Amino acid sequence: MNDAMTQGVELMLTGMGIVFLFLVMLIAVVKLIAYCVATFIPEGKVTAVSGAPSPVVSSNAISPVMTAAITAAVHQHRSKHK
């Protein structure tokens, strides 16, 4: 029984060590990729990878009339679907 316990503990420590080393390597690779992206790709040059159009950010604020219309529509929808 003692031999089986020793083998079990050795197997457990080996498995935990392998998982620990894998996680340390994973963190190192993620940090390396983040460093490379931050270094070699300028902030404004990031584009959509999948070919999907990038969202257009407008500097114009939503007009008060549009805000009132959206608020009324949401209120009407919520009152119908309680």
Biopython code that builds the backbone (N, CA, C, O; Angstrom):
import numpy as np
from Bio.PDB.StructureBuilder import StructureBuilder

atoms = [
    (1, "MET", "N", (0.825, -1.191, 0.000)),
    (1, "MET", "CA", (0.000, 0.000, 0.000)),
    (1, "MET", "C", (0.869, 1.255, 0.000)),
    (1, "MET", "O", (0.510, 2.262, -0.610)),
    (2, "ASN", "N", (1.999, 1.194, 0.677)),
    (2, "ASN", "CA", (2.879, 2.334, 0.763)),
    (2, "ASN", "C", (3.457, 2.677, -0.608)),
    (2, "ASN", "O", (3.615, 3.852, -0.939)),
    (3, "ASP", "N", (3.775, 1.646, -1.414)),
    (3, "ASP", "CA", (4.311, 1.861, -2.747)),
    (3, "ASP", "C", (3.276, 2.539, -3.648)),
    (3, "ASP", "O", (3.626, 3.408, -4.447)),
    (4, "ALA", "N", (2.030, 2.154, -3.524)),
    (4, "ALA", "CA", (0.960, 2.765, -4.330)),
    (4, "ALA", "C", (0.763, 4.230, -3.948)),
    (4, "ALA", "O", (0.548, 5.072, -4.819)),
    (5, "MET", "N", (0.833, 4.536, -2.664)),
    (5, "MET", "CA", (0.694, 5.929, -2.223)),
    (5, "MET", "C", (1.852, 6.783, -2.748)),
    (5, "MET", "O", (1.650, 7.919, -3.177)),
    (6, "THR", "N", (3.058, 6.227, -2.711)),
    (6, "THR", "CA", (4.228, 6.956, -3.198)),
    (6, "THR", "C", (4.092, 7.243, -4.690)),
    (6, "THR", "O", (4.375, 8.352, -5.143)),
    (7, "GLN", "N", (3.661, 6.243, -5.447)),
    (7, "GLN", "CA", (3.462, 6.452, -6.882)),
    (7, "GLN", "C", (2.359, 7.472, -7.139)),
    (7, "GLN", "O", (2.475, 8.294, -8.047)),
    (8, "GLY", "N", (1.308, 7.426, -6.362)),
    (8, "GLY", "CA", (0.212, 8.385, -6.520)),
    (8, "GLY", "C", (0.660, 9.808, -6.252)),
    (8, "GLY", "O", (0.295, 10.728, -6.983)),
    (9, "VAL", "N", (1.457, 9.992, -5.195)),
    (9, "VAL", "CA", (1.951, 11.327, -4.863)),
    (9, "VAL", "C", (2.915, 11.807, -5.939)),
    (9, "VAL", "O", (2.870, 12.975, -6.326)),
    (10, "GLU", "N", (3.790, 10.925, -6.430)),
    (10, "GLU", "CA", (4.714, 11.308, -7.500)),
    (10, "GLU", "C", (3.953, 11.709, -8.763)),
    (10, "GLU", "O", (4.291, 12.702, -9.408)),
    (11, "LEU", "N", (2.932, 10.940, -9.111)),
    (11, "LEU", "CA", (2.128, 11.248, -10.290)),
    (11, "LEU", "C", (1.400, 12.579, -10.117)),
    (11, "LEU", "O", (1.324, 13.374, -11.053)),
    (12, "MET", "N", (0.870, 12.818, -8.932)),
    (12, "MET", "CA", (0.172, 14.066, -8.659)),
    (12, "MET", "C", (1.125, 15.253, -8.785)),
    (12, "MET", "O", (0.791, 16.246, -9.432)),
    (13, "LEU", "N", (2.309, 15.160, -8.174)),
    (13, "LEU", "CA", (3.260, 16.259, -8.237)),
    (13, "LEU", "C", (3.773, 16.478, -9.661)),
    (13, "LEU", "O", (3.976, 17.618, -10.078)),
    (14, "THR", "N", (3.981, 15.399, -10.401)),
    (14, "THR", "CA", (4.410, 15.534, -11.790)),
    (14, "THR", "C", (3.338, 16.240, -12.614)),
    (14, "THR", "O", (3.645, 17.147, -13.387)),
    (15, "GLY", "N", (2.087, 15.829, -12.453)),
    (15, "GLY", "CA", (0.991, 16.460, -13.190)),
    (15, "GLY", "C", (0.828, 17.921, -12.832)),
    (15, "GLY", "O", (0.641, 18.763, -13.710)),
    (16, "MET", "N", (0.899, 18.229, -11.540)),
    (16, "MET", "CA", (0.769, 19.629, -11.120)),
    (16, "MET", "C", (1.936, 20.459, -11.633)),
    (16, "MET", "O", (1.752, 21.618, -12.006)),
    (17, "GLY", "N", (3.129, 19.884, -11.657)),
    (17, "GLY", "CA", (4.291, 20.602, -12.180)),
    (17, "GLY", "C", (4.160, 20.888, -13.665)),
    (17, "GLY", "O", (4.504, 21.978, -14.124)),
    (18, "ILE", "N", (3.663, 19.913, -14.421)),
    (18, "ILE", "CA", (3.479, 20.108, -15.859)),
    (18, "ILE", "C", (2.441, 21.197, -16.120)),
    (18, "ILE", "O", (2.645, 22.056, -16.978)),
    (19, "VAL", "N", (1.337, 21.166, -15.391)),
    (19, "VAL", "CA", (0.311, 22.186, -15.560)),
    (19, "VAL", "C", (0.857, 23.557, -15.184)),
    (19, "VAL", "O", (0.586, 24.536, -15.878)),
    (20, "PHE", "N", (1.610, 23.644, -14.112)),
    (20, "PHE", "CA", (2.191, 24.915, -13.692)),
    (20, "PHE", "C", (3.137, 25.457, -14.760)),
    (20, "PHE", "O", (3.077, 26.640, -15.094)),
    (21, "LEU", "N", (4.006, 24.607, -15.296)),
    (21, "LEU", "CA", (4.932, 25.049, -16.344)),
    (21, "LEU", "C", (4.181, 25.490, -17.594)),
    (21, "LEU", "O", (4.560, 26.476, -18.225)),
    (22, "PHE", "N", (3.126, 24.775, -17.958)),
    (22, "PHE", "CA", (2.332, 25.161, -19.118)),
    (22, "PHE", "C", (1.702, 26.531, -18.913)),
    (22, "PHE", "O", (1.713, 27.358, -19.825)),
    (23, "LEU", "N", (1.156, 26.783, -17.731)),
    (23, "LEU", "CA", (0.524, 28.077, -17.472)),
    (23, "LEU", "C", (1.552, 29.204, -17.463)),
    (23, "LEU", "O", (1.266, 30.302, -17.941)),
    (24, "VAL", "N", (2.737, 28.951, -16.929)),
    (24, "VAL", "CA", (3.786, 29.973, -16.944)),
    (24, "VAL", "C", (4.189, 30.278, -18.383)),
    (24, "VAL", "O", (4.362, 31.442, -18.744)),
    (25, "MET", "N", (4.339, 29.239, -19.210)),
    (25, "MET", "CA", (4.689, 29.462, -20.615)),
    (25, "MET", "C", (3.563, 30.186, -21.348)),
    (25, "MET", "O", (3.834, 31.035, -22.197)),
    (26, "LEU", "N", (2.326, 29.872, -21.042)),
    (26, "LEU", "CA", (1.189, 30.533, -21.674)),
    (26, "LEU", "C", (1.180, 32.024, -21.343)),
    (26, "LEU", "O", (0.957, 32.854, -22.225)),
    (27, "ILE", "N", (1.419, 32.363, -20.087)),
    (27, "ILE", "CA", (1.464, 33.774, -19.682)),
    (27, "ILE", "C", (2.606, 34.488, -20.393)),
    (27, "ILE", "O", (2.444, 35.622, -20.844)),
    (28, "ALA", "N", (3.753, 33.836, -20.495)),
    (28, "ALA", "CA", (4.903, 34.449, -21.164)),
    (28, "ALA", "C", (4.610, 34.693, -22.647)),
    (28, "ALA", "O", (4.973, 35.741, -23.181)),
    (29, "VAL", "N", (3.973, 33.759, -23.303)),
    (29, "VAL", "CA", (3.656, 33.918, -24.725)),
    (29, "VAL", "C", (2.633, 35.028, -24.929)),
    (29, "VAL", "O", (2.763, 35.820, -25.862)),
    (30, "VAL", "N", (1.621, 35.099, -24.071)),
    (30, "VAL", "CA", (0.611, 36.154, -24.197)),
    (30, "VAL", "C", (1.240, 37.528, -23.986)),
    (30, "VAL", "O", (0.928, 38.473, -24.710)),
    (31, "LYS", "N", (2.118, 37.640, -23.001)),
    (31, "LYS", "CA", (2.795, 38.922, -22.770)),
    (31, "LYS", "C", (3.713, 39.280, -23.933)),
    (31, "LYS", "O", (3.806, 40.449, -24.306)),
    (32, "LEU", "N", (4.392, 38.290, -24.511)),
    (32, "LEU", "CA", (5.248, 38.534, -25.667)),
    (32, "LEU", "C", (4.431, 39.010, -26.859)),
    (32, "LEU", "O", (4.836, 39.946, -27.548)),
    (33, "ILE", "N", (3.299, 38.388, -27.110)),
    (33, "ILE", "CA", (2.438, 38.808, -28.215)),
    (33, "ILE", "C", (1.903, 40.215, -27.971)),
    (33, "ILE", "O", (1.858, 41.025, -28.897)),
    (34, "ALA", "N", (1.501, 40.514, -26.747)),
    (34, "ALA", "CA", (1.008, 41.857, -26.434)),
    (34, "ALA", "C", (2.107, 42.888, -26.646)),
    (34, "ALA", "O", (1.842, 43.972, -27.165)),
    (35, "TYR", "N", (3.327, 42.570, -26.255)),
    (35, "TYR", "CA", (4.453, 43.482, -26.455)),
    (35, "TYR", "C", (4.708, 43.698, -27.946)),
    (35, "TYR", "O", (4.920, 44.830, -28.382)),
    (36, "CYS", "N", (4.687, 42.618, -28.726)),
    (36, "CYS", "CA", (4.927, 42.732, -30.168)),
    (36, "CYS", "C", (3.841, 43.555, -30.848)),
    (36, "CYS", "O", (4.136, 44.387, -31.706)),
    (37, "VAL", "N", (2.612, 43.331, -30.476)),
    (37, "VAL", "CA", (1.512, 44.093, -31.065)),
    (37, "VAL", "C", (1.632, 45.561, -30.698)),
    (37, "VAL", "O", (1.448, 46.428, -31.552)),
    (38, "ALA", "N", (1.936, 45.852, -29.448)),
    (38, "ALA", "CA", (2.065, 47.245, -29.012)),
    (38, "ALA", "C", (3.264, 47.923, -29.661)),
    (38, "ALA", "O", (3.232, 49.130, -29.899)),
    (39, "THR", "N", (4.308, 47.175, -29.948)),
    (39, "THR", "CA", (5.517, 47.753, -30.521)),
    (39, "THR", "C", (5.415, 47.948, -32.028)),
    (39, "THR", "O", (5.778, 49.004, -32.546)),
    (40, "PHE", "N", (4.924, 46.937, -32.730)),
    (40, "PHE", "CA", (5.000, 46.947, -34.189)),
    (40, "PHE", "C", (3.738, 47.434, -34.889)),
    (40, "PHE", "O", (3.793, 47.742, -36.080)),
    (41, "ILE", "N", (2.626, 47.515, -34.211)),
    (41, "ILE", "CA", (1.389, 48.000, -34.837)),
    (41, "ILE", "C", (1.013, 49.316, -34.190)),
    (41, "ILE", "O", (0.725, 49.362, -32.994)),
    (42, "PRO", "N", (1.013, 50.399, -34.977)),
    (42, "PRO", "CA", (0.634, 51.699, -34.409)),
    (42, "PRO", "C", (-0.816, 51.700, -33.939)),
    (42, "PRO", "O", (-1.628, 50.892, -34.390)),
    (43, "GLU", "N", (-1.128, 52.605, -33.039)),
    (43, "GLU", "CA", (-2.459, 52.662, -32.412)),
    (43, "GLU", "C", (-3.566, 52.867, -33.433)),
    (43, "GLU", "O", (-4.612, 52.229, -33.319)),
    (44, "GLY", "N", (-3.382, 53.725, -34.422)),
    (44, "GLY", "CA", (-4.436, 54.052, -35.365)),
    (44, "GLY", "C", (-4.543, 53.103, -36.533)),
    (44, "GLY", "O", (-5.478, 53.235, -37.322)),
    (45, "LYS", "N", (-3.639, 52.151, -36.690)),
    (45, "LYS", "CA", (-3.603, 51.290, -37.861)),
    (45, "LYS", "C", (-4.309, 49.955, -37.682)),
    (45, "LYS", "O", (-4.237, 49.117, -38.580)),
    (46, "VAL", "N", (-4.978, 49.723, -36.581)),
    (46, "VAL", "CA", (-5.656, 48.453, -36.345)),
    (46, "VAL", "C", (-6.895, 48.414, -37.213)),
    (46, "VAL", "O", (-7.703, 49.343, -37.186)),
    (47, "THR", "N", (-7.057, 47.332, -37.997)),
    (47, "THR", "CA", (-8.216, 47.174, -38.873)),
    (47, "THR", "C", (-8.936, 45.890, -38.541)),
    (47, "THR", "O", (-8.421, 45.034, -37.823)),
    (48, "ALA", "N", (-10.140, 45.769, -39.076)),
    (48, "ALA", "CA", (-10.926, 44.562, -38.850)),
    (48, "ALA", "C", (-10.275, 43.405, -39.590)),
    (48, "ALA", "O", (-9.888, 43.555, -40.749)),
    (49, "VAL", "N", (-10.147, 42.258, -38.943)),
    (49, "VAL", "CA", (-9.473, 41.115, -39.527)),
    (49, "VAL", "C", (-10.403, 40.335, -40.432)),
    (49, "VAL", "O", (-9.984, 39.879, -41.496)),
    (50, "SER", "N", (-11.641, 40.172, -40.040)),
    (50, "SER", "CA", (-12.551, 39.297, -40.764)),
    (50, "SER", "C", (-13.166, 39.966, -41.980)),
    (50, "SER", "O", (-13.994, 39.348, -42.650)),
    (51, "GLY", "N", (-12.804, 41.185, -42.291)),
    (51, "GLY", "CA", (-13.365, 41.865, -43.437)),
    (51, "GLY", "C", (-14.647, 42.605, -43.117)),
    (51, "GLY", "O", (-15.218, 43.262, -43.988)),
    (52, "ALA", "N", (-15.100, 42.510, -41.898)),
    (52, "ALA", "CA", (-16.305, 43.220, -41.497)),
    (52, "ALA", "C", (-15.998, 44.705, -41.407)),
    (52, "ALA", "O", (-14.901, 45.096, -41.007)),
    (53, "PRO", "N", (-16.955, 45.523, -41.775)),
    (53, "PRO", "CA", (-16.684, 46.965, -41.697)),
    (53, "PRO", "C", (-16.502, 47.409, -40.258)),
    (53, "PRO", "O", (-17.195, 46.943, -39.353)),
    (54, "SER", "N", (-15.562, 48.313, -40.067)),
    (54, "SER", "CA", (-15.324, 48.807, -38.723)),
    (54, "SER", "C", (-16.419, 49.798, -38.353)),
    (54, "SER", "O", (-16.940, 50.494, -39.225)),
    (55, "PRO", "N", (-16.772, 49.874, -37.088)),
    (55, "PRO", "CA", (-17.830, 50.798, -36.684)),
    (55, "PRO", "C", (-17.394, 52.247, -36.877)),
    (55, "PRO", "O", (-16.251, 52.615, -36.605)),
    (56, "VAL", "N", (-18.319, 53.041, -37.346)),
    (56, "VAL", "CA", (-18.042, 54.449, -37.574)),
    (56, "VAL", "C", (-18.417, 55.210, -36.315)),
    (56, "VAL", "O", (-19.553, 55.137, -35.848)),
    (57, "VAL", "N", (-17.454, 55.940, -35.771)),
    (57, "VAL", "CA", (-17.694, 56.724, -34.573)),
    (57, "VAL", "C", (-17.904, 58.163, -35.003)),
    (57, "VAL", "O", (-17.024, 58.780, -35.603)),
    (58, "SER", "N", (-19.057, 58.682, -34.695)),
    (58, "SER", "CA", (-19.382, 60.044, -35.085)),
    (58, "SER", "C", (-19.085, 60.994, -33.935)),
    (58, "SER", "O", (-19.295, 60.669, -32.766)),
    (59, "SER", "N", (-18.602, 62.152, -34.287)),
    (59, "SER", "CA", (-18.331, 63.133, -33.241)),
    (59, "SER", "C", (-19.585, 63.913, -32.887)),
    (59, "SER", "O", (-19.601, 64.651, -31.902)),
    (60, "ASN", "N", (-20.641, 63.755, -33.687)),
    (60, "ASN", "CA", (-21.897, 64.457, -33.414)),
    (60, "ASN", "C", (-22.667, 63.735, -32.319)),
    (60, "ASN", "O", (-22.762, 62.508, -32.322)),
    (61, "ALA", "N", (-23.206, 64.488, -31.400)),
    (61, "ALA", "CA", (-24.008, 63.901, -30.335)),
    (61, "ALA", "C", (-25.411, 63.633, -30.869)),
    (61, "ALA", "O", (-25.830, 64.239, -31.855)),
    (62, "ILE", "N", (-26.128, 62.736, -30.225)),
    (62, "ILE", "CA", (-27.504, 62.446, -30.623)),
    (62, "ILE", "C", (-28.366, 63.636, -30.223)),
    (62, "ILE", "O", (-28.255, 64.175, -29.122)),
    (63, "SER", "N", (-29.224, 64.022, -31.153)),
    (63, "SER", "CA", (-30.050, 65.202, -30.892)),
    (63, "SER", "C", (-31.076, 64.900, -29.799)),
    (63, "SER", "O", (-31.453, 63.744, -29.610)),
    (64, "PRO", "N", (-31.523, 65.912, -29.090)),
    (64, "PRO", "CA", (-32.536, 65.707, -28.045)),
    (64, "PRO", "C", (-33.830, 65.127, -28.590)),
    (64, "PRO", "O", (-34.512, 64.377, -27.892)),
    (65, "VAL", "N", (-34.179, 65.462, -29.825)),
    (65, "VAL", "CA", (-35.402, 64.923, -30.435)),
    (65, "VAL", "C", (-35.266, 63.418, -30.620)),
    (65, "VAL", "O", (-36.201, 62.669, -30.339)),
    (66, "MET", "N", (-34.104, 62.973, -31.091)),
    (66, "MET", "CA", (-33.866, 61.542, -31.292)),
    (66, "MET", "C", (-33.855, 60.815, -29.950)),
    (66, "MET", "O", (-34.396, 59.715, -29.842)),
    (67, "THR", "N", (-33.257, 61.405, -28.944)),
    (67, "THR", "CA", (-33.242, 60.806, -27.608)),
    (67, "THR", "C", (-34.660, 60.653, -27.069)),
    (67, "THR", "O", (-34.991, 59.623, -26.483)),
    (68, "ALA", "N", (-35.492, 61.661, -27.261)),
    (68, "ALA", "CA", (-36.884, 61.581, -26.805)),
    (68, "ALA", "C", (-37.637, 60.500, -27.554)),
    (68, "ALA", "O", (-38.432, 59.779, -26.951)),
    (69, "ALA", "N", (-37.409, 60.368, -28.857)),
    (69, "ALA", "CA", (-38.097, 59.344, -29.645)),
    (69, "ALA", "C", (-37.679, 57.943, -29.206)),
    (69, "ALA", "O", (-38.519, 57.050, -29.095)),
    (70, "ILE", "N", (-36.397, 57.750, -28.960)),
    (70, "ILE", "CA", (-35.913, 56.438, -28.517)),
    (70, "ILE", "C", (-36.469, 56.116, -27.140)),
    (70, "ILE", "O", (-36.887, 54.985, -26.891)),
    (71, "THR", "N", (-36.479, 57.085, -26.249)),
    (71, "THR", "CA", (-37.003, 56.875, -24.900)),
    (71, "THR", "C", (-38.476, 56.510, -24.944)),
    (71, "THR", "O", (-38.916, 55.616, -24.220)),
    (72, "ALA", "N", (-39.239, 57.187, -25.781)),
    (72, "ALA", "CA", (-40.671, 56.887, -25.902)),
    (72, "ALA", "C", (-40.894, 55.490, -26.469)),
    (72, "ALA", "O", (-41.789, 54.771, -26.024)),
    (73, "ALA", "N", (-40.075, 55.104, -27.460)),
    (73, "ALA", "CA", (-40.220, 53.774, -28.050)),
    (73, "ALA", "C", (-39.890, 52.682, -27.042)),
    (73, "ALA", "O", (-40.596, 51.676, -26.970)),
    (74, "VAL", "N", (-38.841, 52.862, -26.272)),
    (74, "VAL", "CA", (-38.464, 51.869, -25.259)),
    (74, "VAL", "C", (-39.548, 51.777, -24.193)),
    (74, "VAL", "O", (-39.905, 50.678, -23.767)),
    (75, "HIS", "N", (-40.071, 52.911, -23.762)),
    (75, "HIS", "CA", (-41.129, 52.923, -22.747)),
    (75, "HIS", "C", (-42.378, 52.209, -23.255)),
    (75, "HIS", "O", (-43.000, 51.437, -22.526)),
    (76, "GLN", "N", (-42.740, 52.472, -24.515)),
    (76, "GLN", "CA", (-43.924, 51.827, -25.092)),
    (76, "GLN", "C", (-43.705, 50.319, -25.199)),
    (76, "GLN", "O", (-44.613, 49.542, -24.902)),
    (77, "HIS", "N", (-42.524, 49.900, -25.615)),
    (77, "HIS", "CA", (-42.234, 48.468, -25.737)),
    (77, "HIS", "C", (-42.297, 47.770, -24.381)),
    (77, "HIS", "O", (-42.869, 46.687, -24.257)),
    (78, "ARG", "N", (-41.703, 48.399, -23.365)),
    (78, "ARG", "CA", (-41.688, 47.792, -22.040)),
    (78, "ARG", "C", (-43.083, 47.739, -21.429)),
    (78, "ARG", "O", (-43.399, 46.795, -20.705)),
    (79, "SER", "N", (-43.929, 48.741, -21.709)),
    (79, "SER", "CA", (-45.277, 48.714, -21.154)),
    (79, "SER", "C", (-46.130, 47.639, -21.819)),
    (79, "SER", "O", (-47.029, 47.098, -21.174)),
    (80, "LYS", "N", (-45.880, 47.311, -23.086)),
    (80, "LYS", "CA", (-46.627, 46.266, -23.767)),
    (80, "LYS", "C", (-46.175, 44.863, -23.374)),
    (80, "LYS", "O", (-46.985, 43.938, -23.337)),
    (81, "HIS", "N", (-44.899, 44.704, -23.084)),
    (81, "HIS", "CA", (-44.328, 43.376, -22.836)),
    (81, "HIS", "C", (-43.901, 43.190, -21.396)),
    (81, "HIS", "O", (-42.762, 42.804, -21.134)),
    (82, "LYS", "N", (-44.787, 43.456, -20.468)),
    (82, "LYS", "CA", (-44.450, 43.252, -19.045)),
    (82, "LYS", "C", (-44.548, 41.853, -18.714)),
    (82, "LYS", "O", (-44.306, 41.471, -17.569)),
]
sb = StructureBuilder()
sb.init_structure("model")
sb.init_model(0)
sb.init_chain("A")
sb.init_seg("    ")
for serial, (resi, resn, name, xyz) in enumerate(atoms, 1):
    if name == "N":
        sb.init_residue(resn, " ", resi, " ")
    sb.init_atom(name, np.array(xyz, "f"), 0.0, 1.0, " ", f" {name:<3s}", serial, name[0])
structure = sb.get_structure()
